């Protein structure tokens, strides 16, 4: 039941908040709501090991057939560099002049908006197309996509034995890759270490010489068959549209063998007459990746193919990694039947989750240590009141961080740990002043409510100023530039919010809980 407190005079915001919520029936509900809100924010906020840093930039590739590197430097690179420098926010420009091609790499200052930077770069290139020589082809503007180029999962697949052909092995992994790419918030999937399937033609030079043929004739014959023939569209006399095309000539290894290379003494010479043809892999690719696994106290060595999975920027690495590993579990039996094994060699989501959980664990320990210390100085009831304010403050801060699009990472939680001692200052000051008033002789004739409100109102102004001074010490950190500024940005973003929340929580809940737990004129502890 709400009590009439209109006779109690207050002069500061601290006293007004204490007076408003002291008997308000929604105060307890507000406390529960804040804790639930913080827990939800902790669970749904994107988890990362380190904060994502916006890196903007791009490459401009200008094909220039027939031009030498020196010509490209003078008529393409230098004019293009001058025009690009007109864009605001560019830190570095790196240019390379090659034979028949110019490449200009642009790097913006860290923190620049990526989409806006990409648009400005593309716009500047297109505006100055008329200044490029006529021999130059259409420039290609390719933005850097750092957010999705860094994988959160690397999965190494290998054949347990030689029964499964390499082509069937790759096809199975490619099918799985397609399934992974359909998972929500998966941005990019790549296979690394795989070799392409191809027909390998081994020409017998002695037979070639016997038929008076050259390698050039072999190449021409193969190229003439592999050229794509487009569909042909025409109209009949009745104005009907007829569409027809030529079926692909190369369907099997036999088709390759039966390619006619030339004629000798009136007889056709086929590729199989001068060369052996195999359905194999790109053996010209010398790259090879091996996986070493310890099994039964022995090291086993396998050729492996790695599937890399990246996530969309700003999404939860833990959720994406869990969704991918769940899909792998669904395919586990199928992979085992095909004698395909896999090992997750990188799991950024698991590392991020462990890092966040570890810091949350240390955060709880720190709160517990503060509670124990306060028992010896104030008493166990006062310690209980102050300890409650900490999770309420963190809950508000986490929820606001979630609303502003932040992720929870090591730096975010470090900001909370850094400010933890500051967060309890306001509550300690309020509870200490309440404790002093309750045991003061001047308060013997006052009722409990008047003591609680006046004690809170009394320290409002100095506490507000002290908190503001601490916040101002954090503000300069927000203006630090470069990589370090972006990396440490969660501190100036979250610590001031936490300190402001600590004032509101101290003025609302400390008097409310004191009315429930403390008694006038008795030592509590």
C-alpha positions as CSV (number, residue, x, y, z in Angstrom):
1,X,0.0,0.0,0.0
2,X,1.4,3.4,-1.1
3,X,2.1,5.8,1.8
4,X,1.7,9.6,1.7
5,X,5.2,11.1,1.6
6,X,4.3,14.6,0.5
7,X,5.4,16.1,3.8
8,X,9.0,15.0,3.2
9,X,11.0,17.8,1.4
10,X,13.7,16.8,-1.1
11,X,16.0,19.1,-3.2
12,X,18.0,16.7,-5.4
13,X,17.1,14.1,-8.0
14,X,18.4,11.4,-5.7
15,X,15.8,12.2,-3.1
16,X,13.1,12.5,-5.7
17,X,13.8,9.0,-7.1
18,X,13.9,7.5,-3.6
19,X,10.6,9.2,-2.7
20,X,8.9,8.1,-5.9
21,X,9.9,4.4,-5.6
22,X,10.0,3.8,-1.9
23,X,6.4,2.6,-1.7
24,X,5.7,2.1,-5.4
25,X,4.3,-1.4,-6.0
26,X,6.1,-1.6,-9.3
27,X,9.6,-1.2,-7.7
28,X,10.0,-5.0,-7.0
29,X,8.6,-5.8,-10.5
30,X,11.1,-3.4,-12.0
31,X,14.0,-5.2,-10.3
32,X,12.9,-8.5,-11.6
33,X,12.3,-7.0,-15.1
34,X,15.8,-5.6,-15.2
35,X,17.5,-8.9,-14.2
36,X,15.5,-10.8,-16.9
37,X,16.3,-8.1,-19.5
38,X,20.0,-8.3,-18.7
39,X,19.9,-12.1,-18.9
40,X,18.2,-12.1,-22.3
41,X,20.7,-9.5,-23.6
42,X,23.6,-11.6,-22.4
43,X,22.2,-14.7,-24.2
44,X,21.2,-13.0,-27.5
45,X,24.0,-10.5,-28.0
46,X,26.5,-11.5,-30.7
47,X,29.4,-13.2,-29.0
48,X,32.9,-12.7,-30.4
49,X,36.4,-13.2,-29.0
50,X,37.5,-9.7,-30.0
51,X,35.5,-6.7,-31.3
52,X,34.9,-6.4,-35.0
53,X,36.9,-3.5,-36.5
54,X,35.5,-1.8,-39.6
55,X,38.3,-1.8,-42.2
56,X,37.4,-0.1,-45.5
57,X,39.2,-0.3,-48.8
58,X,39.2,-1.7,-52.2
59,X,41.2,-2.6,-55.4
60,X,40.8,-1.0,-58.8
61,X,41.9,-3.3,-61.6
62,X,42.3,-1.7,-65.0
63,X,43.0,-4.0,-67.9
64,X,45.2,-2.3,-70.6
65,X,46.1,-4.7,-73.4
66,X,49.2,-3.9,-75.3
67,X,50.6,-1.3,-72.9
68,X,54.0,-1.6,-71.1
69,X,54.3,-1.1,-67.3
70,X,55.9,2.4,-67.8
71,X,53.1,3.5,-70.1
72,X,50.5,2.2,-67.6
73,X,52.2,4.1,-64.8
74,X,52.1,7.4,-66.7
75,X,48.7,7.3,-68.3
76,X,46.6,5.2,-65.9
77,X,48.1,4.9,-62.4
78,X,49.3,8.4,-61.7
79,X,46.0,10.2,-63.0
80,X,43.9,7.6,-61.1
81,X,45.8,8.2,-57.9
82,X,45.3,11.9,-58.2
83,X,41.5,11.5,-58.6
84,X,41.2,9.0,-55.8
85,X,43.0,11.3,-53.4
86,X,40.0,13.7,-53.8
87,X,38.0,11.2,-51.7
88,X,37.8,12.1,-48.0
89,X,39.0,9.6,-45.5
90,X,41.7,7.8,-47.5
91,X,44.8,6.8,-45.6
92,X,47.0,4.9,-48.1
93,X,47.1,4.3,-51.8
94,X,49.3,1.4,-53.2
95,X,49.6,1.1,-57.0
96,X,51.2,-1.6,-59.2
97,X,51.8,-1.2,-62.9
98,X,52.1,-4.6,-64.7
99,X,52.3,-5.7,-68.3
100,X,48.8,-5.1,-69.7
101,X,47.3,-4.3,-66.3
102,X,47.2,-1.6,-63.5
103,X,46.1,-2.4,-59.9
104,X,45.4,0.4,-57.5
105,X,44.8,-0.6,-53.8
106,X,43.0,2.0,-51.6
107,X,42.9,1.8,-47.8
108,X,40.6,4.1,-45.7
109,X,41.2,5.3,-42.2
110,X,40.0,2.6,-39.7
111,X,36.5,3.4,-38.6
112,X,35.2,4.7,-41.9
113,X,31.8,3.3,-43.0
114,X,32.5,0.5,-45.4
115,X,29.4,0.8,-47.6
116,X,29.8,4.6,-47.9
117,X,33.6,4.2,-48.7
118,X,32.9,1.6,-51.4
119,X,30.3,3.8,-53.0
120,X,32.6,6.8,-53.0
121,X,35.4,4.8,-54.6
122,X,33.2,3.4,-57.3
123,X,31.6,6.8,-58.0
124,X,35.0,8.5,-58.3
125,X,36.3,5.9,-60.8
126,X,33.2,6.1,-63.0
127,X,33.3,9.9,-63.0
128,X,36.7,9.9,-64.5
129,X,36.3,7.1,-67.1
130,X,36.5,9.7,-69.9
131,X,40.1,10.5,-68.9
132,X,41.4,7.0,-69.4
133,X,43.0,6.0,-72.8
134,X,40.8,4.4,-75.4
135,X,42.9,1.2,-75.3
136,X,41.9,0.7,-71.6
137,X,39.1,-1.7,-70.8
138,X,36.3,-1.2,-68.3
139,X,37.9,-0.9,-64.7
140,X,36.9,-3.4,-62.1
141,X,36.3,-2.0,-58.6
142,X,36.5,-4.7,-56.0
143,X,35.9,-3.7,-52.4
144,X,37.7,-5.4,-49.5
145,X,35.2,-7.5,-47.5
146,X,37.1,-8.2,-44.3
147,X,34.0,-9.1,-42.3
148,X,33.2,-12.2,-44.3
149,X,36.7,-13.1,-45.5
150,X,37.8,-14.3,-42.0
151,X,36.4,-17.8,-41.3
152,X,34.9,-18.8,-38.0
153,X,35.0,-22.5,-38.8
154,X,37.6,-24.6,-40.6
155,X,36.7,-28.2,-41.2
156,X,39.3,-30.6,-42.5
157,X,37.8,-33.6,-44.5
158,X,39.9,-36.7,-45.4
159,X,39.5,-40.1,-46.9
160,X,40.0,-42.9,-44.4
161,X,41.1,-45.3,-47.1
162,X,41.7,-45.4,-50.8
163,X,38.4,-47.2,-51.7
164,X,36.6,-43.9,-52.3
165,X,37.7,-42.2,-55.5
166,X,38.9,-38.6,-55.2
167,X,36.2,-37.3,-57.5
168,X,33.4,-38.9,-55.4
169,X,35.1,-37.6,-52.2
170,X,35.1,-34.0,-53.6
171,X,31.5,-34.3,-54.8
172,X,30.4,-35.3,-51.4
173,X,32.2,-32.4,-49.7
174,X,30.8,-30.0,-52.4
175,X,27.3,-31.2,-51.6
176,X,27.9,-30.6,-47.9
177,X,29.3,-27.2,-48.7
178,X,26.1,-26.2,-50.5
179,X,24.1,-27.3,-47.4
180,X,26.3,-25.2,-45.1
181,X,25.9,-22.1,-47.3
182,X,22.1,-22.3,-46.8
183,X,22.4,-21.9,-43.0
184,X,21.2,-18.5,-41.6
185,X,23.9,-15.9,-41.2
186,X,26.5,-17.9,-43.1
187,X,28.0,-15.5,-45.6
188,X,30.8,-17.4,-47.4
189,X,32.0,-21.0,-47.8
190,X,35.2,-22.0,-49.5
191,X,37.0,-25.3,-50.3
192,X,40.7,-25.1,-49.9
193,X,43.2,-27.7,-51.0
194,X,40.9,-29.4,-53.5
195,X,42.1,-30.4,-57.0
196,X,40.0,-29.9,-60.1
197,X,38.8,-32.9,-62.1
198,X,40.1,-32.9,-65.6
199,X,41.1,-35.1,-68.6
200,X,44.9,-35.6,-68.6
201,X,46.3,-36.0,-72.1
202,X,49.8,-37.5,-72.3
203,X,51.1,-37.1,-75.8
204,X,53.6,-39.7,-77.2
205,X,56.2,-37.6,-79.0
206,X,57.5,-40.6,-81.1
207,X,54.0,-41.3,-82.4
208,X,53.5,-37.6,-83.1
209,X,56.7,-37.5,-85.1
210,X,55.7,-40.7,-87.0
211,X,52.4,-39.0,-88.2
212,X,54.3,-35.8,-89.0
213,X,52.2,-33.8,-86.5
214,X,53.0,-31.0,-84.1
215,X,51.8,-30.2,-80.6
216,X,50.1,-27.1,-82.0
217,X,47.8,-29.3,-84.1
218,X,46.9,-31.3,-81.0
219,X,46.1,-28.1,-79.1
220,X,44.0,-26.6,-82.0
221,X,42.0,-29.8,-82.3
222,X,41.2,-29.9,-78.6
223,X,40.4,-26.2,-78.4
224,X,38.0,-26.4,-81.4
225,X,35.9,-29.0,-79.6
226,X,35.9,-27.3,-76.2
227,X,34.6,-24.0,-77.5
228,X,31.0,-23.3,-76.2
229,X,28.4,-23.2,-79.0
230,X,25.5,-20.9,-78.1
231,X,21.9,-21.6,-78.7
232,X,20.8,-20.3,-82.1
233,X,17.5,-18.4,-82.5
234,X,15.8,-17.8,-85.8
235,X,12.3,-17.2,-87.2
236,X,10.3,-19.2,-89.8
237,X,8.2,-17.8,-92.6
238,X,5.2,-18.1,-90.3
239,X,7.0,-15.9,-87.8
240,X,7.5,-18.8,-85.3
241,X,10.6,-18.7,-83.2
242,X,12.9,-21.8,-83.5
243,X,15.6,-22.4,-80.9
244,X,18.3,-25.1,-81.3
245,X,21.7,-25.8,-79.9
246,X,24.6,-28.2,-80.3
247,X,24.9,-30.9,-77.7
248,X,28.2,-30.9,-75.7
249,X,30.6,-33.1,-77.6
250,X,32.8,-34.0,-74.6
251,X,30.8,-36.3,-72.3
252,X,33.2,-39.1,-71.4
253,X,36.8,-40.1,-71.7
254,X,36.0,-42.0,-75.0
255,X,34.8,-38.7,-76.5
256,X,38.2,-37.2,-75.8
257,X,40.0,-40.1,-77.3
258,X,38.0,-39.9,-80.5
259,X,38.8,-36.3,-81.2
260,X,40.2,-36.2,-84.8
261,X,43.5,-34.4,-84.8
262,X,44.3,-34.5,-88.6
263,X,44.3,-36.8,-91.6
264,X,47.3,-38.8,-92.8
265,X,47.2,-40.4,-96.3
266,X,43.5,-40.0,-96.4
267,X,42.8,-41.7,-93.1
268,X,41.7,-39.8,-89.9
269,X,44.1,-39.6,-87.0
270,X,42.5,-39.6,-83.6
271,X,43.9,-38.3,-80.3
272,X,44.0,-41.9,-79.0
273,X,46.5,-42.8,-81.8
274,X,49.1,-40.3,-80.6
275,X,48.3,-39.9,-76.8
276,X,46.9,-41.7,-73.8
277,X,43.9,-40.0,-72.1
278,X,43.1,-40.4,-68.4
279,X,40.2,-39.2,-66.3
280,X,42.1,-37.7,-63.5
281,X,42.9,-34.6,-61.5
282,X,44.8,-31.4,-62.0
283,X,48.3,-32.8,-61.2
284,X,49.9,-29.6,-62.4
285,X,48.7,-28.1,-59.1
286,X,51.6,-29.0,-56.8
287,X,49.9,-27.7,-53.6
288,X,49.2,-30.4,-51.1
289,X,47.7,-30.2,-47.6
290,X,48.1,-33.0,-45.1
291,X,46.3,-33.7,-41.8
292,X,48.1,-35.6,-39.1
293,X,45.9,-37.3,-36.5
294,X,46.9,-39.4,-33.5
295,X,45.0,-42.6,-33.5
296,X,45.7,-45.6,-31.2
297,X,49.0,-44.0,-30.1
298,X,50.1,-43.7,-33.7
299,X,50.2,-40.7,-36.0
300,X,48.1,-41.2,-39.2
301,X,48.7,-38.9,-42.2
302,X,46.0,-38.0,-44.7
303,X,45.5,-35.7,-47.6
304,X,42.8,-33.3,-46.6
305,X,40.4,-30.7,-48.0
306,X,39.4,-27.8,-45.8
307,X,35.9,-26.2,-45.8
308,X,36.1,-22.6,-44.5
309,X,32.9,-21.0,-43.2
310,X,32.5,-17.3,-42.6
311,X,29.6,-15.4,-41.0
312,X,27.8,-12.2,-41.7
313,X,29.1,-9.1,-39.9
314,X,27.4,-8.3,-36.6
315,X,25.9,-11.8,-36.1
316,X,26.6,-14.2,-33.3
317,X,29.6,-16.4,-34.0
318,X,28.5,-18.9,-31.4
319,X,25.1,-19.5,-33.0
320,X,26.5,-19.8,-36.5
321,X,29.2,-22.2,-35.4
322,X,26.7,-24.3,-33.5
323,X,24.3,-24.5,-36.5
324,X,27.2,-25.7,-38.7
325,X,28.4,-28.3,-36.2
326,X,24.8,-29.5,-35.8
327,X,24.5,-30.0,-39.6
328,X,27.8,-32.0,-39.5
329,X,26.3,-34.2,-36.9
330,X,23.3,-34.9,-39.1
331,X,25.7,-35.9,-42.0
332,X,28.0,-37.9,-39.7
333,X,26.5,-41.3,-40.5
334,X,26.5,-40.6,-44.3
335,X,30.2,-39.5,-44.1
336,X,31.1,-42.6,-42.1
337,X,29.4,-44.8,-44.6
338,X,31.5,-43.1,-47.3
339,X,34.7,-43.6,-45.3
340,X,35.1,-39.8,-44.9
341,X,36.4,-38.4,-41.7
342,X,36.6,-34.8,-40.6
343,X,38.2,-32.7,-37.9
344,X,37.2,-29.2,-36.9
345,X,40.6,-27.4,-36.9
346,X,39.2,-23.9,-36.1
347,X,36.1,-23.0,-34.1
348,X,36.0,-19.3,-33.5
349,X,32.5,-19.6,-32.1
350,X,33.6,-22.0,-29.4
351,X,36.6,-19.9,-28.5
352,X,34.4,-16.7,-28.3
353,X,31.9,-18.5,-26.1
354,X,34.6,-19.8,-23.8
355,X,36.2,-16.4,-23.5
356,X,32.9,-14.7,-22.7
357,X,31.9,-17.4,-20.2
358,X,35.3,-17.2,-18.5
359,X,35.0,-13.4,-18.1
360,X,31.4,-13.7,-16.8
361,X,32.6,-16.2,-14.3
362,X,35.4,-13.9,-13.1
363,X,32.8,-11.1,-13.0
364,X,30.6,-13.2,-10.6
365,X,33.7,-13.9,-8.4
366,X,34.5,-10.2,-8.3
367,X,31.0,-9.4,-7.2
368,X,31.2,-12.1,-4.5
369,X,34.5,-10.7,-3.2
370,X,33.0,-7.2,-3.0
371,X,30.1,-8.6,-1.1
372,X,32.4,-10.3,1.5
373,X,34.4,-7.2,2.0
374,X,31.3,-5.1,2.6
375,X,30.1,-7.4,5.3
376,X,33.1,-6.5,7.5
377,X,32.7,-2.7,6.9
378,X,28.9,-2.2,6.8
379,X,27.2,-5.4,7.9
380,X,25.7,-8.4,6.1
381,X,22.3,-6.7,5.3
382,X,23.9,-3.6,3.9
383,X,26.3,-5.8,1.9
384,X,23.3,-7.7,0.5
385,X,21.7,-4.5,-0.6
386,X,24.8,-3.2,-2.4
387,X,25.5,-6.6,-4.0
388,X,22.0,-6.6,-5.6
389,X,22.7,-3.3,-7.3
390,X,25.6,-4.7,-9.3
391,X,23.7,-7.3,-11.5
392,X,20.9,-4.7,-12.0
393,X,23.4,-2.1,-13.3
394,X,25.1,-4.7,-15.6
395,X,21.7,-5.7,-16.9
396,X,20.9,-2.2,-17.9
397,X,24.3,-1.7,-19.5
398,X,24.1,-5.0,-21.4
399,X,20.7,-4.2,-22.8
400,X,21.7,-0.8,-24.0
401,X,24.8,-2.2,-25.6
402,X,22.6,-4.8,-27.4
403,X,20.2,-2.0,-28.6
404,X,23.2,0.0,-30.0
405,X,24.4,-3.0,-32.0
406,X,27.4,-3.9,-29.9
407,X,28.7,-7.4,-29.5
408,X,29.8,-9.0,-26.2
409,X,33.5,-9.8,-26.3
410,X,36.6,-9.7,-24.2
411,X,36.9,-5.9,-24.4
412,X,33.3,-5.3,-23.5
413,X,33.5,-7.5,-20.4
414,X,36.9,-6.0,-19.5
415,X,35.1,-2.6,-19.5
416,X,32.6,-4.1,-17.0
417,X,35.4,-5.5,-14.8
418,X,37.2,-2.2,-15.0
419,X,34.2,-0.3,-13.8
420,X,33.0,-2.8,-11.3
421,X,34.6,-1.0,-8.4
422,X,33.1,2.2,-9.6
423,X,29.6,0.8,-10.0
424,X,29.2,0.1,-6.3
425,X,30.4,3.5,-5.2
426,X,27.0,5.2,-5.4
427,X,25.2,2.3,-3.7
428,X,27.9,2.2,-0.9
429,X,27.7,6.0,-0.4
430,X,23.8,5.8,-0.1
431,X,23.7,2.8,2.2
432,X,26.5,4.2,4.4
433,X,24.6,7.5,4.8
434,X,21.4,5.7,5.5
435,X,23.2,3.5,8.1
436,X,24.7,6.7,9.7
437,X,21.3,8.4,9.9
438,X,19.6,5.3,11.3
439,X,22.0,5.3,14.2
440,X,22.2,9.0,14.7
441,X,20.6,10.6,17.8
442,X,19.2,13.4,15.6
443,X,17.1,10.8,13.8
444,X,15.4,9.4,16.9
445,X,12.3,11.5,16.4
446,X,12.0,10.8,12.7
447,X,10.2,7.9,11.1
448,X,11.9,5.3,8.9
449,X,10.7,6.7,5.6
450,X,11.8,10.2,6.3
451,X,15.3,9.0,7.3
452,X,15.7,6.9,4.1
453,X,14.6,9.7,1.8
454,X,16.6,12.5,3.5
455,X,19.7,10.4,3.8
456,X,19.5,9.6,0.0
457,X,18.8,13.2,-0.9
458,X,21.6,14.5,1.2
459,X,24.4,12.8,-0.7
460,X,22.7,13.2,-4.2
461,X,24.6,16.3,-5.4
462,X,28.2,15.3,-4.4
463,X,27.6,11.7,-5.7
464,X,26.4,13.0,-9.0
465,X,29.4,15.3,-9.4
466,X,31.8,12.6,-8.5
467,X,30.3,10.2,-11.0
468,X,30.3,12.9,-13.7
469,X,34.0,13.5,-13.0
470,X,34.7,9.8,-13.5
471,X,32.7,9.7,-16.7
472,X,34.6,12.7,-18.1
473,X,37.9,10.8,-17.6
474,X,36.6,8.0,-19.9
475,X,35.4,10.4,-22.6
476,X,38.8,11.2,-24.2
477,X,39.3,7.5,-24.9
478,X,36.5,7.7,-27.4
479,X,38.6,10.1,-29.5
480,X,41.6,7.8,-29.8
481,X,42.1,7.0,-33.5
482,X,43.5,4.1,-35.5
483,X,43.4,0.4,-34.7
484,X,43.8,0.9,-30.9
485,X,40.9,3.4,-30.8
486,X,38.5,0.9,-32.5
487,X,39.7,-1.9,-30.3
488,X,39.2,0.0,-27.1
489,X,35.9,1.6,-28.1
490,X,33.7,-0.6,-25.9
491,X,35.3,1.0,-22.8
492,X,34.2,4.6,-23.4
493,X,30.8,3.4,-24.8
494,X,29.9,1.1,-21.8
495,X,31.6,2.5,-18.7
496,X,29.7,5.9,-18.8
497,X,26.4,4.0,-19.3
498,X,27.2,1.7,-16.4
499,X,28.0,4.7,-14.1
500,X,24.8,6.6,-15.0
501,X,22.8,3.4,-14.4
502,X,24.6,2.9,-11.1
503,X,23.3,6.3,-9.9
504,X,19.7,5.5,-10.8
505,X,19.8,2.0,-9.3
506,X,21.4,3.3,-6.1
507,X,18.8,6.0,-5.6
508,X,15.8,3.7,-6.5
509,X,16.6,0.4,-4.9
510,X,19.0,1.2,-2.0
511,X,16.3,3.1,0.0
512,X,13.6,0.5,-1.1
513,X,15.7,-2.5,0.1
514,X,16.8,-0.6,3.3
515,X,13.1,-0.2,4.3
516,X,12.7,-4.0,3.9
517,X,15.9,-5.1,5.6
518,X,17.2,-2.5,8.0
519,X,15.7,-1.3,11.3
520,X,16.0,2.1,13.0
521,X,18.3,2.4,16.0
522,X,19.7,-1.2,15.8
523,X,23.1,-2.2,14.6
524,X,22.8,-4.4,11.5
525,X,25.5,-6.9,10.9
